[in-house]
């Protein structure tokens, strides 16, 4: 299917056109607070789940993961479903879109638009590189004018796409961040996280793992500045200290310019470790000219504060298809801030099921106090 052919009749036809009166809604209405949603074919509704979510949230402390984070619910409704002939899975990134929807990126080179209330798909857009090949798409930003910034961890790369899937631009990437042998990055360890800071001038991408020659756990965070012409040029780079054995699958900006950072790992027979941090790069050293990060004096890393280890969240009746320290956990990889409720950020997470039998496409709703 060519990029121009992705639209369908009905709601999917609004993928490109959108609605001039729509506003971004909070996707938490698609979650159930009392247990897993029943998996159903894409296109069905989620009537009644919002009411159960609101009722459940009135129970003090019933869904506390930590003093700073509460679980508002989860949904497995899209697990192992299809939409318009495309598997709704392998989801690696989320971004609130300008049409009151939630954009969800599959690492199999598909961009879905989800109804922000029900989480059901209303459109899908295939993506490709300059040669027409599929992307290993990992990071997503819904930018102005209906365009999308998408990172791929193969090279790695960041491309800007139009609303109909055309490549409009490709951002320059520092040589050291390229996958070996062109650079020092390991395969499947490059640009996983992508976010735009408030004001829209600074784009931020996080590597998943350290470069060869850098100390293990010191993950590079690359920024770009938007030029007056609308393109992006490489700017400052920072060192983020991930916990031992964990990588960084996602980052997302907070309204005050800090970053929410997901750290994740997996141990066979034990399951996933998933932690949510608040990171502040504002006083970190610019490491763009530091060839090797080895813990040397004079390099200030990004400051981070643990908000929650998600293994401490209540299960809410969730089940797991493989051993997990908490059956709620899975291969969580995407994250977006979707609004505020009573002074807390509304945050949505999604897990990447890798289109496998032992993992689940699961959405999570959190309320986060900074």
C-alpha positions, 0 to 999 in steps of 0.5 A: 500500500502506498502512503496515499492509500491508507485512508478508509471510509468513516472515522479512518478518513479523518486521519488526514483531514481531522476535525477543526473543533476537536481537542486533545482528550485524556485517553484514560477513559479507555482503561478499566480500573478493576481488571483487564478489558476484554480483547475485542476486534478493533473498531468496537467501543469501550462503553462504561469503562470511563465510569468504572475508572472514575468510581475506582479512583475515589478509593484513597491509596487503592492504586498507589505505586508510590507516593508520587504515582498512582495507577488509574487502570489498564486495558488489554483490549487491543492485544492481538487485534488487527485494523484495516488489515494491519496488526495492532501491536508492536507499539513502541511510542505514543504522542497526543495528536492535534485531532483529539486522538492519540498517535501510536507508533508500531515498530513494524513501520505503521502509525495508528491513530487511536480514539483518545477516549476508547483507545480504538483505532480510527486510522493507520498510516504505513511509513517507509524510508527513502528506498521504500523499506520498512522502518524499525520505528521507535520514537514519535513526536506529533509536530505542528501542521500535522507532521510527525517526527519518527526515530528509527533505531536501525541507523539510527535516524530521525525523519519528518513525515507529512500527514500522508506519509511522505518524507519531508526531512531527515535530521543530521545525526552525530557520527558517534551515535551511528550503529557500528561499524559506522559509529559506536552504537550497538544494534537495537540500542539507539534512538528509542525515546523522542520528545519535543520540549515545551515551546517546540524548539528543542527536540530530544532523543535518547539512546537506549544503551551506552556507546562502545567506549562509554561507561556501562549505563551512561546513556547519551541524550541528543538534542536538536534546535529548530532553526528559523526555517523549521529544520533542526540542527544538532545541539547539546548532548547529555549523559543520563545514568541508567540503573545497572542492567537497564536501558532507556526505552522512552522519554517524554517532556513535562510541562516545565521542561524536565523529562519523564524517563522509562528505564526497563530491563528483562531477565528470563524466568523473572520478567521485566523491571520497569522504573519511572524517573523524573530527569532534569538535564538543565545543569548537566554537562554538554557532552557533544565534544566528550569522546568517551564518557568514563566517569571523568571529573567535570562531567555532570550527568543528568539528575534523576529522581525515582518516581516509581518502580512499577513492580510496586503497583497494584495488579488490578487483576492483570494476568501475565503470559510469562513470569513477571514480578508483578503480573501487571508488567510487560515490555513497556516501551511507549509513554505520553503525557496527555493532560493534568488532573488535580495537579497531577500529570495524566500519563499513558504507557503502552507495552510492545508485544513483539507480536509474540505469544508471551507478551501483551499489548497493554495500555496503562494510565498513571497519575504522576505528581512531580 
